[in-house]
Amino acid sequence: KQQRNRKSSRCGCQAYLRIGRDAGAGGLEWRVTGFSNHHNHELLRQDEMMRIMELEKCVQPGSLPFTEKDVRNLIHSFRRFELEEESVDLLQMCRNVKEKDPNFKYDFTKDANNCVENIAWSYASSIQSYEVFGDAVVLDTTHRLTSIDMTLGIWIGMNNHGMPCFFSCALLREGNLQSFIWALQVFLNFMNRKAPQTVLTDQNMHLKEAVQKELPNTKHALSIGLIASRFPSWFNAVLGRHYNDWENEFYRLHNMESTMDFDLGWSDMGWLLCREFQK
């Protein structure tokens, strides 16, 4: 068969698709754990995309049983069928709450297909809590709702009793820089433009850039809890039966006070990962 030349070069593109295997209700299953469509180069034209598919199938040009328009129409119909009803219901829910409580706040954007692209909301009680306890907040974007294919972002803090308090929530179609900038801008609008002193997130690079742009005077720190919540999808399939031991060792090192002992233990953990990846 004709072989496609797969040689490529690194160009610093930020686009990626990350897939991990995690334990679900029916056992181990593959999940998409991260996706970014942020490219730093030109993309293939539509006619070039079809040629790539022809090369993948090792067929002559024009021999595929479908056209590029057929593919676009199929994807479009799937997305509208799966997302339109639930997105409209969510928007209607916010409108209903707004009618009952004028102090309830929400905002949203729609895409070219008139489907909800991003939506965020906050209750009057949450805004009042933020006025008192909003000096340090956590923005958790580690969850994606597969039923509506949207990233869930939750703003939370801690009150004077050490209990978590909800500030705001957002659903984002794409986890890219533009979406996170929109979410931060809307959150500030909800909170009367009062920025937190400290915000904790996971290690998402687009979120980091958005915080630097929209919250320049806020200290940005990484939350070990948010990062560790992704460990199963990253390492469970790789480490297998060694995963629990590795996780216990990680937390032991995290709480260690001796720098020398930490460095030695961290090297051992790195060696274990490298060994399992090479299997």
N, C-alpha and C positions, 0 to 999 in steps of 0.2 A: 504494500500500500504506500501511497504517497505520504511522506512524512513532512509535517509542518516544522519550519525552523522556529524554535521556541526561545532562541537566545534573546535576552533583554539586558538593559543596563539600568543602574540605579539613577534616579533623577530627583530623589528627595520628595516624591509624591506622598501626600498624607492620606490618600485613599486606601482603604483596607476592608477586608471581610474576615472576621475572626469567628471560627467555629469551635465549639467545645462539646465534650460529652459529659452529661450530668445525670445523676440518679433521679429519675422521675417515678411516677406512680406505677408505671409498667416496667421498671428496670432502667438500665442505662439507655439514654437517648441523646441524639445529636441536637444541638441548639445553636442558633446564631447568637453569639454573645457580644458582638461588636461590629459596627458598620459605619464607615465614613465615605461620603461621596465627594470629598473635598480634593479636587485634582489641581495640580500646578502646571498642567500641560493641556494641549488641545486633545479633544476626544475624537474617536473615529466618526466619520460621516455615516449617515444612515445606510448608504449604498456599500460602504466599506464593512459595516457590521454584518451584512448578509454574506459578503465574501469570506469573512472569517468563519462563519457558520458552514459555508461550503467547504472550506479547507478542513475544518474539524471533521466533517462527514466524508471527506475525500470524494466529493462529487464535482462534476463539471459546473461552470457558472450557469445559473438559471435552471439547474436541475432539482432544486429543493421543491417539495410539493406545496410550498406556501411562500408568500411574499413578506417583505418587511412590514408592510402596512397591516397584514393579517396579524403579525406578532404584536404590534402596538395596539391594535384594536382589542385583541384578546386580553392583554395585560390591563388595559384601561377598563374593560368590562368587569374583570375580576375585582379590581380595586373599588370600583363604584358599588358593585354588588355587596362586597364585604364591609365597606367602611361608611357608605353614605348614610344608612339608616341609623347606625349607632352614633355617628358624629352629630347628626341632626338632633337625635334624642338628647345628647349631652348639652347641646346648645340650648335646646328648649328647656331643659332642666334649669340651666342658669337663668334664663329669662323668667321662669316661674318663681324661682327664689327671689329674684330682684323685685318682682311685683309684690311679694309678701314682706320683703325687707329692703327698703330703699338704700340702706347702708352696705348691702352686699355688693361686692365689686367683681366684675369679670371682664375679660377682654379676649379677642380671638382674631385670627386671620384665616382667609380662605385661599385655596389654590386656584389654578386656572380652570379646574373642572368644577368650581363652586363647592368643593368639599372642605370641611374644616381641616385646616393645616396645623394650627396651634391654638390652644385655648388655655386660659389660666383664670383662677378665681380665688377669692379670699372673703371670709365672713367678717362681720363687724367686730365680733368678739376676738377674732384672731388679730385684727388690726390694733385693737386696744391692748392685747397682750404684747404685741410687738413693740408698742410704745414704751412698755416697762421692761421687757425682757429681751429686746432685740439687739443687744450689744454683740452677742455671739450667736451665730446661726449655722445650721447644717443644711446644705443643699444636696439631697440624695437623688441622684439620677441613675442609679444602678439597676432600676427595674424597667422592663419593657412589657407592656400589656399586649400579648400576642393576639388577643381577640380583636383588637382594633388597630394593631400594628403601630403603636405610638409609645414613645419614651415617657415615663412618668417621673416628674420632678416634684419633690416635696420639700418645702421649707419648714424646718422645725427648730425649736430652741428649748430652753430649760427654764422653768420658773424658780421662785425662791424656795420651793419645797423639794427641789431636785427632780421634779416630774417634767416629762416632755410636754411641750405645747405646740400646737399646729399653727403655722402662720399663713401658708399659702400652698397652692398646688398648681401644677401645669402639665399639660399633655402636649408633646411635640412630635410631629410627624417624622422629622429628620433630626438626628443628634449631631448637627453640624454647627459651625460657628455662628451663622446667621440666626439659627433657632435659639441658641443659648443667649445671644445678645438680646433678642426679642424678649426672652423670659426674664432676664435681669432688668431690662427697662420697664417691663410691665410690673414686676415686683416692686420696684422703687416707686412707681406711680401709685400702686395700691397703698404703700406705706408712707405716702405724703413726702416722697423724695428723701426720706431718712435712710441713710446707708448704714449697714452694720459695721461695727468696729472690726470684727473677725468673721470670716466665712470659711467653713470646712467643706471640702468636696473630695471626690475620689481623684484619680490621676488623669482624667480625661483632658487631653491637650487642648481641644476646642473650648472646653469649659474654662480652662486656665486662662486662655487668651481672652475670652469674653469677660472674665472677672477683671483682668488687668485693664481692659478698655472701659468697662462700665462702672467699676468700683475701684478707681485708682488709689483712693485713700484708705481702702479696707485691707487688712492683713489677710492673705490667703494661705491657708494651711491644709495639708492633706489629712483626711480622717482614716486612721488605721482600720476602723470598723467597716467603713465603706469599701476599702480596698480588699480587706480580708473576706468580705462577703462574696467576692468573685473567685476565691481560691478553688472551690470545688469544680467550677467550669473550666478553670485553667489547668489544674494539676491532677484532678481525680483520675482521669483516663490515663495520664502519663505514669503516675506513681502507683496506681492500682492499690494493692494491699498495703503498700508503704505510706499511703496518703495520711492516714490518721496519725502515724508516728511523726511524719514530717510536720503536720499541722501543730501537734503538741510541742514539738521542738521549736517551731517558729515563735509561738507565744512565750515559751520559756526564755528564748533569746530576747524577745521584745521587752520583757520585764527585768532583764539583767542589768546590773549597774556597772559591772567591770567591763571596760572597753576591750581589754586584752582577751577575756573569755568570750566576749561577743564576737570578736573578729575570728577567733578559732572556730567557734560554733557555726558562724555564718559560712566560712569556707567549707566546712563539712557538709552543710546543707546544699551549697552550690555544687559540690562534687556529686552528691546523690542525684540532683536534678539532671546534671550533664550525663551521668551514667544511664539514667532511665530514658532520656531523650534519644540516646544513641542506640538503644535496643531496637 
